[in-house]
Amino acid sequence: MPRVNLRDFDLNMLVTLDALLQEKNVTRAARRLGVTQPSVSAALARLRRHFGDDLLRRTGSRYELTSLAELLATQTAPALLGVQRVLDVAPSFDPGSSEREFTLMMSDYATTIFADSLSGVIAAQAPGVRLMFREVNAFAVSHAAETLRSVDGILLPHGFIHDVPADKLWEDTWVCIVSGDNAHVGASVTLEQLKSLPWIVSYNNATAFTPAVQQLRTIGIEPDIRSVTESFLALPFLIAGTDRIALIQARLADRLRHAADIRILPCPWEVNPLVEAFWWHPAMHDDPAHAWLRKSLREAGRRLERSGAQPPSRAHHS
């Protein structure tokens, strides 16, 4: 297909395309857009001609996306967000009257312990502002320069993203968790036990990993990994009722220790602290709205650290 000149393409079609790909149904897409079904059907016909593809293909009583449509579905939302960010740029920013939406990528750990604090700060100053929390993933981190063009920022510890601006938000530490009825571990866990116990780890590849697990390897302990999850929030529930061990952020463990039958134990080595930061694209540095967002994030981080949810200095029992 020859390269399309944007002057010849109606960008409203991109909005319709996104609705069709998300809803996989003409009627629901029309309802989502607040327009008539015939207008969406006509737009779908134009999109099919443009891409030379059916996009939506009927299978029985429902529609499914074609292979090309599946690929487009991963690109339309970031493209629309980029357009929206261009349109949102203004020489000044009034949080009290703004209805801007900010999109932040973060792990389920950060969402669980931090999003409520941030939402409180935002709501107090800007009741019309919306926050979109998207789950961070290995691809987004590996391609951070590209990702940061389509979101307002990423919350991640230091050590994963480089060469872009960052603000420190809060500190945490790592703790070990075992099942409440784990008979192999007493009131503390030893380095020798870390070698012999089966492990569940969160993330385990070159670009997405748990820093404390990497630190274990540097002191000569190779965990016997039996399961890997891309969810910190799931770890206590995967540990409960097993003989396995895991590492988890202390603040998250403290929040979840009554939800799952686990014991929280200090790490038997001097674990490096976790420093959570907000990373953003340098092009956003002078945007007044983004500067306000960064200030709000820093304030929410200070509130979290003042909240008393400090990393435990001794073992807890659920």
GIRARA-V342087 format. One record per backbone hydrogen bond with DSSP energy under -0.5 kcal/mol. CO is the residue of the C=O (numbers start at 0). NH is the residue of the N-H. E is the energy in kcal/mol with one decimal. If there is no record, write none. Layout:
co:CO nh:NH e:E
co:CO nh:NH e:E
//
This chain:
co:3 nh:5 e:-0.6
co:4 nh:7 e:-2.2
co:5 nh:8 e:-1.4
co:8 nh:10 e:-0.7
co:9 nh:12 e:-2.1
co:10 nh:13 e:-0.9
co:10 nh:14 e:-0.9
co:11 nh:15 e:-1.8
co:12 nh:16 e:-2.8
co:13 nh:17 e:-2.3
co:14 nh:18 e:-2.0
co:15 nh:19 e:-2.5
co:16 nh:20 e:-2.6
co:17 nh:21 e:-2.1
co:18 nh:22 e:-2.7
co:19 nh:23 e:-2.6
co:23 nh:62 e:-0.5
co:24 nh:28 e:-2.2
co:25 nh:29 e:-2.4
co:26 nh:30 e:-2.2
co:27 nh:31 e:-2.5
co:28 nh:32 e:-2.0
co:29 nh:33 e:-1.4
co:29 nh:34 e:-2.1
co:35 nh:39 e:-1.4
co:36 nh:40 e:-2.6
co:37 nh:41 e:-2.4
co:38 nh:42 e:-1.9
co:39 nh:43 e:-2.6
co:40 nh:44 e:-2.0
co:41 nh:45 e:-1.9
co:42 nh:46 e:-2.5
co:43 nh:47 e:-2.6
co:44 nh:48 e:-1.9
co:45 nh:49 e:-2.3
co:46 nh:50 e:-2.7
co:47 nh:51 e:-1.5
co:47 nh:52 e:-1.2
co:53 nh:55 e:-3.3
co:54 nh:65 e:-2.1
co:56 nh:63 e:-2.4
co:58 nh:61 e:-1.6
co:61 nh:58 e:-3.8
co:63 nh:56 e:-3.0
co:65 nh:69 e:-2.4
co:66 nh:70 e:-1.7
co:67 nh:71 e:-2.5
co:68 nh:72 e:-2.4
co:69 nh:73 e:-0.7
co:70 nh:73 e:-0.9
co:71 nh:74 e:-1.7
co:71 nh:75 e:-2.2
co:72 nh:76 e:-0.5
co:74 nh:78 e:-1.9
co:75 nh:79 e:-2.7
co:76 nh:80 e:-2.4
co:77 nh:81 e:-2.3
co:78 nh:82 e:-2.1
co:79 nh:83 e:-2.8
co:80 nh:84 e:-2.4
co:81 nh:85 e:-1.7
co:82 nh:86 e:-2.2
co:83 nh:87 e:-1.8
co:84 nh:88 e:-0.8
co:85 nh:88 e:-0.8
co:89 nh:287 e:-0.5
co:92 nh:94 e:-0.7
co:93 nh:96 e:-1.3
co:93 nh:97 e:-1.3
co:99 nh:129 e:-2.2
co:101 nh:103 e:-0.5
co:101 nh:131 e:-3.2
co:102 nh:151 e:-2.3
co:102 nh:152 e:-0.8
co:103 nh:133 e:-3.0
co:104 nh:154 e:-3.0
co:105 nh:135 e:-1.5
co:106 nh:110 e:-2.4
co:107 nh:111 e:-2.1
co:108 nh:112 e:-2.2
co:109 nh:113 e:-2.2
co:109 nh:114 e:-0.9
co:110 nh:114 e:-0.9
co:113 nh:117 e:-2.4
co:114 nh:118 e:-2.8
co:115 nh:119 e:-1.9
co:116 nh:120 e:-1.9
co:117 nh:121 e:-2.7
co:118 nh:122 e:-2.8
co:119 nh:123 e:-1.7
co:120 nh:124 e:-1.1
co:121 nh:124 e:-0.6
co:121 nh:125 e:-3.5
co:125 nh:128 e:-1.7
co:129 nh:101 e:-2.6
co:130 nh:132 e:-0.6
co:131 nh:103 e:-2.9
co:131 nh:133 e:-0.6
co:133 nh:105 e:-2.3
co:136 nh:140 e:-1.9
co:137 nh:141 e:-2.7
co:138 nh:142 e:-1.8
co:140 nh:143 e:-1.3
co:142 nh:145 e:-0.6
co:142 nh:146 e:-2.8
co:143 nh:147 e:-2.9
co:145 nh:148 e:-1.4
co:146 nh:149 e:-2.1
co:146 nh:150 e:-0.7
co:152 nh:104 e:-2.3
co:153 nh:155 e:-0.6
co:153 nh:278 e:-2.9
co:155 nh:276 e:-2.1
co:156 nh:159 e:-0.8
co:160 nh:158 e:-0.5
co:164 nh:279 e:-1.6
co:166 nh:277 e:-2.6
co:169 nh:275 e:-2.3
co:171 nh:273 e:-2.7
co:172 nh:249 e:-3.0
co:173 nh:266 e:-0.5
co:174 nh:247 e:-2.3
co:175 nh:264 e:-3.1
co:176 nh:245 e:-1.5
co:177 nh:262 e:-3.1
co:178 nh:181 e:-1.9
co:180 nh:182 e:-0.7
co:181 nh:184 e:-0.7
co:187 nh:185 e:-0.8
co:189 nh:193 e:-1.7
co:190 nh:194 e:-1.1
co:191 nh:195 e:-1.2
co:192 nh:196 e:-2.9
co:196 nh:223 e:-0.7
co:197 nh:244 e:-1.9
co:198 nh:225 e:-2.9
co:198 nh:226 e:-1.3
co:200 nh:202 e:-0.7
co:200 nh:228 e:-2.4
co:202 nh:209 e:-0.6
co:207 nh:204 e:-2.5
co:208 nh:210 e:-0.7
co:209 nh:212 e:-1.0
co:209 nh:213 e:-1.8
co:210 nh:214 e:-2.1
co:211 nh:215 e:-1.8
co:212 nh:216 e:-1.6
co:213 nh:217 e:-1.4
co:214 nh:218 e:-0.9
co:215 nh:218 e:-0.9
co:215 nh:220 e:-2.2
co:216 nh:219 e:-1.5
co:219 nh:221 e:-0.6
co:220 nh:222 e:-0.7
co:222 nh:224 e:-1.5
co:223 nh:198 e:-2.9
co:226 nh:200 e:-2.2
co:228 nh:202 e:-1.8
co:231 nh:234 e:-1.0
co:233 nh:236 e:-0.6
co:233 nh:237 e:-1.8
co:234 nh:238 e:-1.8
co:235 nh:239 e:-2.2
co:238 nh:241 e:-1.9
co:243 nh:178 e:-0.6
co:244 nh:199 e:-2.2
co:245 nh:176 e:-2.3
co:247 nh:174 e:-2.6
co:248 nh:252 e:-2.6
co:249 nh:253 e:-2.4
co:250 nh:254 e:-1.5
co:251 nh:255 e:-1.8
co:252 nh:256 e:-1.2
co:255 nh:258 e:-1.5
co:255 nh:259 e:-1.4
co:256 nh:261 e:-0.5
co:259 nh:261 e:-1.9
co:260 nh:179 e:-2.4
co:261 nh:317 e:-1.7
co:262 nh:177 e:-1.9
co:262 nh:264 e:-0.5
co:263 nh:315 e:-1.7
co:264 nh:175 e:-2.9
co:268 nh:270 e:-1.6
co:272 nh:274 e:-0.6
co:273 nh:171 e:-2.5
co:273 nh:275 e:-0.7
co:274 nh:157 e:-1.5
co:275 nh:168 e:-3.0
co:275 nh:169 e:-1.2
co:276 nh:155 e:-2.1
co:276 nh:278 e:-0.5
co:277 nh:166 e:-2.0
co:278 nh:153 e:-2.2
co:279 nh:164 e:-0.5
co:280 nh:283 e:-2.1
co:281 nh:284 e:-1.7
co:283 nh:286 e:-1.3
co:285 nh:287 e:-0.5
co:286 nh:290 e:-2.6
co:287 nh:291 e:-2.0
co:288 nh:292 e:-2.2
co:289 nh:293 e:-2.6
co:290 nh:294 e:-2.1
co:291 nh:295 e:-2.3
co:292 nh:296 e:-2.5
co:293 nh:297 e:-2.2
co:294 nh:298 e:-2.1
co:295 nh:299 e:-2.5
co:296 nh:300 e:-2.3
co:297 nh:301 e:-2.2
co:298 nh:302 e:-2.3
co:299 nh:303 e:-2.2
co:300 nh:304 e:-2.2
co:301 nh:305 e:-1.8
co:302 nh:306 e:-0.8
co:303 nh:306 e:-0.8
co:303 nh:308 e:-0.6
co:307 nh:309 e:-2.3
co:315 nh:263 e:-2.1
//
